[in-house]
Amino acid sequence: MRVHVVSDVHGNAGDLAKAGEGADALICLGDLVLFLDYADHSRGIFPDLFGTENADRIVELRTARRFDEARDLGRSLWAALDVDRDTAIEAAVRRQYTELFAAFPTPTYATYGNVDIPQLWRDFAGPGTKVLDGERIELGGLVFGFVGGGLRTPMRTPYEISDEEYAAKVEALGDVDVLCSHIPPEVPELTYDTVARRFERGSRALLDAIHRVRPRYSLFGHVHQPLTRRMRIGRTECVNVGHFASTGRPFALEW
């Protein structure tokens, strides 16, 4: 059995269409949407609406962790645009989802990232794509558990939930062989982004489940340039499956 795993697709529909080649199934750990590309500020919903110069400025503010100023800039830009913010964003996300969900091979098993909008997925997931969040499936004799979304941060991305709600989803999985999530367990080496030079939020509940359940693998994404991509916690191999938007390559799990 061979499964390919991707995360942080961020608009890379071209490579996504090839990600399942040679595999029995594809797993996607979320962040399909590209709101703003921190490597190329001309790409994404934000620069499409407000231009690259404003994208440069908001990246500068966020990188400096001046989140209040970044939000003030965003509010002023939306006011000047004179359109309904939610309507404009949903229309842009729907355009991206149309292309990205069409690129998924059959079968695909997917969960949400923190920048995704869960309520829209039901409009795009076809019969070959199964969406899972706080749920489990069996593939080739192994049990895979899925936990979507992220934890609350000053960035206020679309699908951030409380620690308690996230922990309840992890608890609902029970014993699994492969623990699949968008964000990593709360381990400094796995949560630190060496380019952004900050710690992203990891989950203590995931780390507790690794110690308690001892799955074979913990697979995740979210941190684009982690200090450590792979490490072992007890018997569990923890793997950041990679920033698919930039690499275009899936992680392969074979057994």
DOFIBA-820766 format. One record per residue (C-alpha): residue number from 0; residue in one letter; x negated, y negated, z. Coordinates in nm, 2 decimals, padded with zeros to 4 digits. Layout:
BEGIN
+-----+---------+--------+--------+--------+
| num | residuo |   east |  north |     up |
+-----+---------+--------+--------+--------+
| NUM |       A |      X |      Y |      Z |
...
+-----+---------+--------+--------+--------+
***
This chain:
BEGIN
+-----+---------+--------+--------+--------+
| num | residuo |   east |  north |     up |
+-----+---------+--------+--------+--------+
|   0 |       M |  00.00 |  00.00 |  00.00 |
|   1 |       R | -00.13 | -00.34 | -00.09 |
|   2 |       V |  00.02 | -00.67 |  00.01 |
|   3 |       H | -00.09 | -01.02 | -00.09 |
|   4 |       V | -00.05 | -01.31 |  00.16 |
|   5 |       V | -00.05 | -01.68 |  00.09 |
|   6 |       S |  00.01 | -01.99 |  00.30 |
|   7 |       D |  00.01 | -02.37 |  00.25 |
|   8 |       V |  00.11 | -02.35 | -00.12 |
|   9 |       H |  00.18 | -02.72 | -00.13 |
|  10 |       G |  00.31 | -02.74 | -00.48 |
|  11 |       N |  00.06 | -02.49 | -00.65 |
|  12 |       A |  00.33 | -02.31 | -00.85 |
|  13 |       G |  00.09 | -02.21 | -01.13 |
|  14 |       D | -00.13 | -01.99 | -00.90 |
|  15 |       L |  00.17 | -01.88 | -00.70 |
|  16 |       A |  00.32 | -01.72 | -01.01 |
|  17 |       K |  00.00 | -01.49 | -01.03 |
|  18 |       A | -00.04 | -01.43 | -00.66 |
|  19 |       G |  00.15 | -01.10 | -00.65 |
|  20 |       E | -00.05 | -00.94 | -00.94 |
|  21 |       G | -00.18 | -00.60 | -00.83 |
|  22 |       A |  00.02 | -00.60 | -00.51 |
|  23 |       D |  00.33 | -00.41 | -00.39 |
|  24 |       A |  00.47 | -00.72 | -00.23 |
|  25 |       L |  00.39 | -01.09 | -00.16 |
|  26 |       I |  00.41 | -01.25 |  00.18 |
|  27 |       C |  00.43 | -01.63 |  00.20 |
|  28 |       L |  00.37 | -01.80 |  00.53 |
|  29 |       G |  00.52 | -02.14 |  00.43 |
|  30 |       D |  00.44 | -02.50 |  00.35 |
|  31 |       L |  00.57 | -02.49 |  00.00 |
|  32 |       V |  00.63 | -02.86 | -00.02 |
|  33 |       L |  00.36 | -03.12 | -00.12 |
|  34 |       F |  00.45 | -03.45 |  00.04 |
|  35 |       L |  00.10 | -03.59 |  00.03 |
|  36 |       D | -00.23 | -03.43 | -00.08 |
|  37 |       Y | -00.51 | -03.54 |  00.16 |
|  38 |       A | -00.77 | -03.44 | -00.10 |
|  39 |       D | -00.61 | -03.62 | -00.40 |
|  40 |       H | -00.39 | -03.91 | -00.29 |
|  41 |       S | -00.23 | -03.93 | -00.63 |
|  42 |       R | -00.04 | -03.60 | -00.58 |
|  43 |       G |  00.28 | -03.55 | -00.39 |
|  44 |       I |  00.62 | -03.70 | -00.31 |
|  45 |       F |  00.47 | -04.00 | -00.12 |
|  46 |       P |  00.25 | -04.13 | -00.40 |
|  47 |       D |  00.52 | -04.06 | -00.66 |
|  48 |       L |  00.75 | -04.30 | -00.46 |
|  49 |       F |  00.50 | -04.56 | -00.33 |
|  50 |       G |  00.18 | -04.53 | -00.54 |
|  51 |       T | -00.17 | -04.41 | -00.47 |
|  52 |       E | -00.29 | -04.73 | -00.29 |
|  53 |       N | -00.02 | -04.69 | -00.02 |
|  54 |       A | -00.11 | -04.32 |  00.00 |
|  55 |       D | -00.47 | -04.41 |  00.06 |
|  56 |       R | -00.36 | -04.64 |  00.34 |
|  57 |       I | -00.13 | -04.40 |  00.52 |
|  58 |       V | -00.40 | -04.12 |  00.50 |
|  59 |       E | -00.65 | -04.36 |  00.65 |
|  60 |       L | -00.41 | -04.44 |  00.94 |
|  61 |       R | -00.32 | -04.08 |  01.01 |
|  62 |       T | -00.68 | -03.96 |  01.00 |
|  63 |       A | -00.76 | -04.23 |  01.25 |
|  64 |       R | -00.47 | -04.10 |  01.46 |
|  65 |       R | -00.30 | -04.44 |  01.44 |
|  66 |       F |  00.04 | -04.27 |  01.40 |
|  67 |       D |  00.26 | -04.56 |  01.52 |
|  68 |       E |  00.10 | -04.79 |  01.25 |
|  69 |       A |  00.14 | -04.51 |  00.99 |
|  70 |       R |  00.51 | -04.49 |  01.08 |
|  71 |       D |  00.55 | -04.87 |  01.06 |
|  72 |       L |  00.39 | -04.87 |  00.72 |
|  73 |       G |  00.63 | -04.59 |  00.61 |
|  74 |       R |  00.93 | -04.78 |  00.74 |
|  75 |       S |  00.83 | -05.10 |  00.55 |
|  76 |       L |  00.78 | -04.91 |  00.23 |
|  77 |       W |  01.12 | -04.74 |  00.25 |
|  78 |       A |  01.29 | -05.07 |  00.33 |
|  79 |       A |  01.12 | -05.23 |  00.02 |
|  80 |       L |  01.23 | -04.94 | -00.20 |
|  81 |       D |  01.59 | -04.99 | -00.11 |
|  82 |       V |  01.70 | -04.63 | -00.15 |
|  83 |       D |  01.84 | -04.38 |  00.10 |
|  84 |       R |  01.53 | -04.21 |  00.24 |
|  85 |       D |  01.70 | -03.87 |  00.31 |
|  86 |       T |  01.86 | -03.86 | -00.04 |
|  87 |       A |  01.53 | -03.94 | -00.22 |
|  88 |       I |  01.32 | -03.69 | -00.02 |
|  89 |       E |  01.58 | -03.41 | -00.06 |
|  90 |       A |  01.59 | -03.47 | -00.44 |
|  91 |       A |  01.21 | -03.46 | -00.46 |
|  92 |       V |  01.19 | -03.15 | -00.25 |
|  93 |       R |  01.46 | -02.98 | -00.45 |
|  94 |       R |  01.26 | -03.04 | -00.77 |
|  95 |       Q |  00.95 | -02.88 | -00.61 |
|  96 |       Y |  01.15 | -02.58 | -00.47 |
|  97 |       T |  01.31 | -02.51 | -00.81 |
|  98 |       E |  00.96 | -02.46 | -00.95 |
|  99 |       L |  00.81 | -02.28 | -00.66 |
| 100 |       F |  01.09 | -02.03 | -00.58 |
| 101 |       A |  01.10 | -01.94 | -00.95 |
| 102 |       A |  00.73 | -01.85 | -00.93 |
| 103 |       F |  00.78 | -01.59 | -00.65 |
| 104 |       P |  00.74 | -01.23 | -00.76 |
| 105 |       T |  00.97 | -00.95 | -00.65 |
| 106 |       P |  00.96 | -00.86 | -00.37 |
| 107 |       T |  00.85 | -01.17 | -00.17 |
| 108 |       Y |  00.89 | -01.20 |  00.21 |
| 109 |       A |  00.87 | -01.56 |  00.32 |
| 110 |       T |  00.89 | -01.78 |  00.63 |
| 111 |       Y |  00.89 | -02.15 |  00.67 |
| 112 |       G |  00.60 | -02.39 |  00.73 |
| 113 |       N |  00.62 | -02.71 |  00.93 |
| 114 |       V |  00.66 | -02.92 |  00.62 |
| 115 |       D |  00.94 | -02.71 |  00.48 |
| 116 |       I |  01.32 | -02.78 |  00.50 |
| 117 |       P |  01.48 | -02.46 |  00.60 |
| 118 |       Q |  01.84 | -02.55 |  00.52 |
| 119 |       L |  01.75 | -02.59 |  00.15 |
| 120 |       W |  01.59 | -02.25 |  00.12 |
| 121 |       R |  01.92 | -02.07 |  00.09 |
| 122 |       D |  01.99 | -02.26 | -00.24 |
| 123 |       F |  01.67 | -02.13 | -00.40 |
| 124 |       A |  01.58 | -01.79 | -00.26 |
| 125 |       G |  01.69 | -01.53 | -00.52 |
| 126 |       P |  01.76 | -01.17 | -00.46 |
| 127 |       G |  01.39 | -01.08 | -00.49 |
| 128 |       T |  01.29 | -01.32 | -00.20 |
| 129 |       K |  01.38 | -01.24 |  00.16 |
| 130 |       V |  01.35 | -01.52 |  00.41 |
| 131 |       L |  01.26 | -01.42 |  00.77 |
| 132 |       D |  01.22 | -01.62 |  01.09 |
| 133 |       G |  01.21 | -01.45 |  01.42 |
| 134 |       E |  01.28 | -01.12 |  01.23 |
| 135 |       R |  01.09 | -00.81 |  01.13 |
| 136 |       I |  01.07 | -00.57 |  00.84 |
| 137 |       E |  00.89 | -00.24 |  00.76 |
| 138 |       L |  00.65 | -00.22 |  00.47 |
| 139 |       G |  00.45 |  00.10 |  00.40 |
| 140 |       G |  00.50 |  00.23 |  00.75 |
| 141 |       L |  00.39 | -00.09 |  00.92 |
| 142 |       V |  00.62 | -00.33 |  01.11 |
| 143 |       F |  00.58 | -00.70 |  01.01 |
| 144 |       G |  00.72 | -00.97 |  01.23 |
| 145 |       F |  00.77 | -01.33 |  01.10 |
| 146 |       V |  00.78 | -01.66 |  01.29 |
| 147 |       G |  00.83 | -01.98 |  01.09 |
| 148 |       G |  00.78 | -02.35 |  01.15 |
| 149 |       G |  00.54 | -02.54 |  01.37 |
| 150 |       L |  00.54 | -02.70 |  01.72 |
| 151 |       R |  00.61 | -03.07 |  01.79 |
| 152 |       T |  00.33 | -03.32 |  01.71 |
| 153 |       P |  00.30 | -03.70 |  01.65 |
| 154 |       M |  00.31 | -03.63 |  01.28 |
| 155 |       R |  00.68 | -03.54 |  01.31 |
| 156 |       T |  00.69 | -03.31 |  01.01 |
| 157 |       P |  01.03 | -03.17 |  00.91 |
| 158 |       Y |  01.03 | -02.83 |  01.08 |
| 159 |       E |  00.88 | -02.88 |  01.42 |
| 160 |       I |  01.05 | -02.71 |  01.72 |
| 161 |       S |  01.00 | -02.70 |  02.09 |
| 162 |       D |  00.75 | -02.46 |  02.25 |
| 163 |       E |  01.05 | -02.28 |  02.42 |
| 164 |       E |  01.24 | -02.22 |  02.09 |
| 165 |       Y |  00.92 | -02.10 |  01.92 |
| 166 |       A |  00.84 | -01.86 |  02.21 |
| 167 |       A |  01.19 | -01.72 |  02.19 |
| 168 |       K |  01.14 | -01.63 |  01.83 |
| 169 |       V |  00.81 | -01.46 |  01.91 |
| 170 |       E |  00.97 | -01.27 |  02.19 |
| 171 |       A |  01.25 | -01.15 |  01.97 |
| 172 |       L |  01.01 | -00.97 |  01.74 |
| 173 |       G |  00.92 | -00.70 |  02.00 |
| 174 |       D |  00.63 | -00.46 |  01.90 |
| 175 |       V |  00.49 | -00.53 |  01.56 |
| 176 |       D |  00.19 | -00.40 |  01.36 |
| 177 |       V |  00.14 | -00.73 |  01.18 |
| 178 |       L |  00.23 | -01.07 |  01.33 |
| 179 |       C |  00.30 | -01.32 |  01.05 |
| 180 |       S |  00.33 | -01.69 |  01.14 |
| 181 |       H |  00.27 | -02.03 |  00.98 |
| 182 |       I |  00.06 | -02.17 |  01.27 |
| 183 |       P | -00.22 | -01.99 |  01.44 |
| 184 |       P | -00.24 | -01.86 |  01.80 |
| 185 |       E | -00.37 | -02.12 |  02.04 |
| 186 |       V | -00.74 | -02.05 |  02.01 |
| 187 |       P | -00.98 | -02.35 |  01.97 |
| 188 |       E | -01.19 | -02.19 |  01.69 |
| 189 |       L | -00.87 | -02.11 |  01.49 |
| 190 |       T | -00.69 | -02.45 |  01.54 |
| 191 |       Y | -00.98 | -02.70 |  01.48 |
| 192 |       D | -00.99 | -02.85 |  01.13 |
| 193 |       T | -01.35 | -02.93 |  01.04 |
| 194 |       V | -01.25 | -03.19 |  00.77 |
| 195 |       A | -00.97 | -03.37 |  00.95 |
| 196 |       R | -01.19 | -03.34 |  01.26 |
| 197 |       R | -00.90 | -03.26 |  01.49 |
| 198 |       F | -00.72 | -02.97 |  01.66 |
| 199 |       E | -00.39 | -02.87 |  01.50 |
| 200 |       R | -00.13 | -02.72 |  01.73 |
| 201 |       G | -00.15 | -02.35 |  01.78 |
| 202 |       S |  00.10 | -02.14 |  01.97 |
| 203 |       R |  00.04 | -02.00 |  02.32 |
| 204 |       A |  00.33 | -01.77 |  02.27 |
| 205 |       L |  00.16 | -01.61 |  01.97 |
| 206 |       L | -00.16 | -01.57 |  02.17 |
| 207 |       D |  00.03 | -01.41 |  02.46 |
| 208 |       A |  00.20 | -01.17 |  02.21 |
| 209 |       I | -00.14 | -01.07 |  02.07 |
| 210 |       H | -00.26 | -00.98 |  02.43 |
| 211 |       R |  00.07 | -00.80 |  02.51 |
| 212 |       V |  00.16 | -00.63 |  02.19 |
| 213 |       R | -00.19 | -00.58 |  02.04 |
| 214 |       P | -00.09 | -00.58 |  01.67 |
| 215 |       R | -00.34 | -00.47 |  01.41 |
| 216 |       Y | -00.33 | -00.82 |  01.25 |
| 217 |       S | -00.23 | -01.17 |  01.32 |
| 218 |       L | -00.19 | -01.36 |  00.99 |
| 219 |       F | -00.14 | -01.73 |  00.96 |
| 220 |       G | -00.23 | -02.05 |  00.78 |
| 221 |       H | -00.16 | -02.42 |  00.86 |
| 222 |       V | -00.52 | -02.52 |  00.94 |
| 223 |       H | -00.67 | -02.60 |  00.60 |
| 224 |       Q | -01.04 | -02.60 |  00.69 |
| 225 |       P | -01.07 | -02.40 |  01.01 |
| 226 |       L | -01.38 | -02.38 |  01.22 |
| 227 |       T | -01.33 | -02.00 |  01.21 |
| 228 |       R | -01.12 | -01.82 |  00.95 |
| 229 |       R | -01.14 | -01.48 |  01.11 |
| 230 |       M | -01.19 | -01.35 |  01.46 |
| 231 |       R | -01.09 | -01.05 |  01.67 |
| 232 |       I | -00.89 | -01.07 |  01.99 |
| 233 |       G | -00.90 | -00.73 |  02.15 |
| 234 |       R | -00.79 | -00.49 |  01.88 |
| 235 |       T | -00.62 | -00.76 |  01.68 |
| 236 |       E | -00.78 | -00.91 |  01.37 |
| 237 |       C | -00.68 | -01.28 |  01.35 |
| 238 |       V | -00.70 | -01.41 |  00.99 |
| 239 |       N | -00.63 | -01.75 |  00.85 |
| 240 |       V | -00.52 | -01.64 |  00.50 |
| 241 |       G | -00.64 | -01.96 |  00.34 |
| 242 |       H | -00.53 | -02.29 |  00.20 |
| 243 |       F | -00.37 | -02.16 | -00.12 |
| 244 |       A | -00.31 | -02.50 | -00.26 |
| 245 |       S | -00.68 | -02.55 | -00.31 |
| 246 |       T | -00.81 | -02.19 | -00.35 |
| 247 |       G | -00.53 | -02.03 | -00.56 |
| 248 |       R | -00.63 | -01.70 | -00.41 |
| 249 |       P | -00.42 | -01.47 | -00.19 |
| 250 |       F | -00.55 | -01.27 |  00.11 |
| 251 |       A | -00.52 | -00.90 |  00.04 |
| 252 |       L | -00.41 | -00.65 |  00.30 |
| 253 |       E | -00.44 | -00.29 |  00.20 |
| 254 |       W | -00.37 |  00.03 |  00.40 |
+-----+---------+--------+--------+--------+
***
